Amino acid sequence: MTDKNIYPGVRLGACAEYLRGVPLFDVGTDHCLLPIYAVSRLGVPSAVASDVVDGPVATARKAVGAAGLEGVIKVVKADGLDGIALPVPCDVVIAGMGGELIKNILSRKPELKEEGVRLILQPMTKKAELRDYLTGNGFEIISETVCFDGKYYSIICASYTGVNTVLSSAEKEVGRASVQTDRAKYAEYRFLKAEELEKAVCGKKLGGIDTSADEKLIEELRRI
């Protein structure tokens, strides 16, 4: 494989920036792009790639075989992290799923509340719900990255400390400014989110729906 073929793309590449060179667990691996890149180029010693659907599992195994990495990347069929033993330290990536599904996967795995386990999460929807779950259940959001790949995506890096944190409505929606890796991209992402909400408010007002909470959130997004 060439480097071009190994690179997993902007979104997963942004997730890969948080890997530490420890065993990797990639949940919902699909084509196994991230584990292959991590092992081949980033010094990750081993990886477990899981998916709940037979098709992606077969595709991932084929990709691992083509890369000659059967000895270091194990592909398994699993629902989230169910039945998977996690060593410490390790990095757990869950990318490309809805925030509610990610939250459910995390809530079923108490072993994630171990020092040395890092979560790297890229929710497609329900980002506020996921951040609220993390900070309300003892996970500290260490860092966040906003990347653009046709649209903006948020990558959340977190680990368990046992200390709960209270986020504002805007921080739940777009993350805290203090942990962002690229403040310029974050500012643009926040601006676009406020514009999106403003359009939704116009529609709600036409339907006679109370928009006071939305307007308060927009004001907070503009003020961050």
C-alpha positions in Angstrom: 0.0 0.0 0.0 1.1 3.6 -0.7 1.0 6.3 2.0 -1.9 7.8 0.1 -3.9 4.6 0.3 -3.1 4.1 4.0 -4.1 7.7 5.2 -7.6 7.4 6.6 -8.8 10.8 5.6 -9.3 14.1 7.3 -11.8 13.1 9.9 -10.1 9.9 11.1 -6.8 11.5 10.6 -7.8 14.1 13.2 -8.8 11.3 15.5 -5.4 9.6 15.0 -3.6 12.7 16.3 -4.8 11.8 19.8 -3.3 8.3 19.7 -0.4 7.7 22.1 1.3 4.6 20.7 -0.5 2.2 23.1 -3.0 -0.6 22.1 -5.9 0.7 20.0 -9.5 -0.3 20.1 -11.5 1.0 17.1 -15.3 0.5 17.6 -17.4 0.5 14.4 -14.2 0.1 12.3 -16.0 -0.3 9.0 -13.0 -0.5 6.5 -10.4 -0.7 9.3 -8.7 2.4 7.9 -7.7 3.9 11.3 -6.1 0.7 12.8 -4.1 0.0 9.6 -2.8 3.6 9.5 -2.1 3.6 13.3 -0.1 0.4 13.2 1.6 1.1 9.9 2.6 4.7 10.4 2.1 5.8 14.1 3.9 3.2 16.1 0.7 1.7 17.6 1.8 -1.8 18.8 -1.5 -3.6 18.3 -5.2 -2.9 17.5 -8.6 -4.5 17.9 -11.1 -3.5 15.2 -14.7 -4.2 16.0 -18.0 -3.9 14.2 -21.5 -5.3 14.9 -22.4 -6.0 11.2 -21.0 -9.0 9.2 -20.3 -7.0 6.1 -17.9 -4.5 7.6 -16.2 -7.2 9.6 -15.5 -9.2 6.4 -14.3 -6.0 4.7 -12.0 -5.1 7.6 -10.5 -8.6 7.7 -9.8 -8.4 4.0 -8.1 -5.0 4.4 -6.0 -6.2 7.2 -5.0 -9.3 5.2 -4.1 -7.1 2.2 -1.9 -4.9 4.5 -0.2 -8.0 5.9 -1.1 -7.0 9.4 -3.0 -10.1 10.6 -0.5 -10.5 13.5 -1.1 -7.1 15.0 -4.7 -6.2 14.1 -7.5 -8.4 15.3 -10.9 -7.9 13.7 -13.9 -9.0 15.8 -17.7 -8.9 15.6 -19.0 -7.2 18.7 -21.7 -4.8 19.8 -19.6 -1.8 20.8 -17.1 -3.0 23.4 -19.2 -5.8 24.8 -17.1 -8.9 25.5 -13.8 -7.1 24.7 -11.1 -7.0 27.4 -9.3 -3.7 27.6 -5.6 -3.5 28.8 -4.3 -0.4 30.5 -3.2 1.8 29.0 -5.2 1.9 25.8 -6.9 4.2 23.4 -10.5 3.7 22.5 -11.8 5.3 19.3 -15.5 5.5 18.5 -16.1 7.6 15.4 -18.9 8.1 12.9 -21.8 7.2 15.2 -24.5 9.2 16.8 -23.7 10.7 20.2 -26.5 8.8 21.8 -25.2 5.4 20.5 -21.7 6.4 21.6 -23.0 7.2 25.1 -24.8 3.8 25.3 -21.6 2.0 24.3 -19.6 3.8 26.9 -22.2 3.3 29.7 -22.0 -0.5 29.2 -18.2 -0.6 29.8 -17.2 0.3 33.4 -13.5 -0.6 32.6 -13.3 2.7 30.7 -13.2 4.3 34.1 -9.5 3.3 34.6 -6.5 5.6 34.7 -4.7 5.3 31.4 -7.7 4.7 29.2 -8.2 7.5 26.7 -11.5 8.0 24.8 -11.3 9.5 21.3 -14.9 10.2 20.2 -16.3 11.7 17.0 -20.1 12.0 17.2 -22.1 12.6 14.1 -25.2 13.8 16.0 -26.3 14.5 19.6 -22.9 16.1 20.5 -24.5 18.0 23.4 -25.9 14.8 24.9 -22.6 13.1 24.6 -20.6 15.9 26.3 -23.2 16.1 29.0 -22.9 12.4 29.7 -19.1 12.5 29.8 -18.8 15.5 32.1 -21.7 14.3 34.3 -20.1 10.8 34.8 -16.6 11.7 35.9 -14.9 12.0 32.5 -12.7 15.0 31.8 -12.7 16.4 28.3 -9.0 17.0 27.8 -9.0 18.4 24.3 -11.2 18.9 21.3 -10.5 19.3 17.6 -12.7 20.8 15.0 -11.9 19.6 11.5 -13.4 20.4 8.2 -14.1 17.6 5.6 -17.0 18.8 3.5 -18.6 20.0 6.8 -17.3 20.5 10.4 -16.7 17.6 12.7 -15.8 17.6 16.4 -13.3 15.1 17.9 -13.5 14.8 21.7 -10.6 13.5 23.7 -11.5 12.4 27.2 -10.4 10.3 30.2 -11.9 9.4 33.6 -11.0 11.5 36.6 -14.0 10.9 38.8 -14.8 14.6 38.9 -18.0 15.9 37.4 -18.0 19.1 35.4 -20.9 21.4 34.6 -21.0 22.8 31.1 -23.1 25.7 29.8 -25.7 25.0 27.1 -23.3 26.4 24.5 -20.4 24.4 25.8 -22.5 21.3 25.5 -23.3 22.2 21.9 -19.9 23.1 20.6 -17.4 22.3 23.3 -15.3 24.5 25.6 -13.2 27.2 24.0 -10.3 26.5 26.4 -9.7 22.9 25.2 -9.9 23.6 21.4 -6.8 22.8 19.4 -7.6 25.3 16.6 -9.3 28.5 17.9 -9.9 29.9 14.3 -11.7 26.8 13.1 -13.6 26.6 16.4 -14.7 30.3 16.0 -16.0 29.6 12.5 -17.8 26.4 13.6 -19.4 28.2 16.5 -20.6 31.0 14.1 -22.1 28.5 11.6 -23.8 26.7 14.5 -25.4 30.0 15.6 -26.6 30.7 12.1 -28.1 27.2 11.8 -30.0 27.7 15.0 -31.2 31.2 13.9 -32.8 29.6 10.8 -34.4 27.0 13.0 -35.8 29.7 15.3 -37.4 31.5 12.4 -39.3 28.3 11.4 -40.3 27.7 15.0 -41.7 31.2 15.4 -43.8 30.7 12.3 -45.2 27.6 13.9 -45.9 29.4 17.2 -43.3 27.5 19.1 -41.5 29.1 22.1 -37.9 29.9 21.0 -36.6 31.5 24.2 -34.2 28.7 25.0 -32.8 28.6 21.4 -32.4 32.4 21.4 -30.5 32.2 24.7 -28.2 29.5 23.3 -27.6 31.6 20.2 -26.6 34.6 22.3 -24.2 32.4 24.3 -22.6 31.0 21.1 -22.1 34.6 19.8 -20.5 35.6 23.1 -18.0 32.8 23.6 
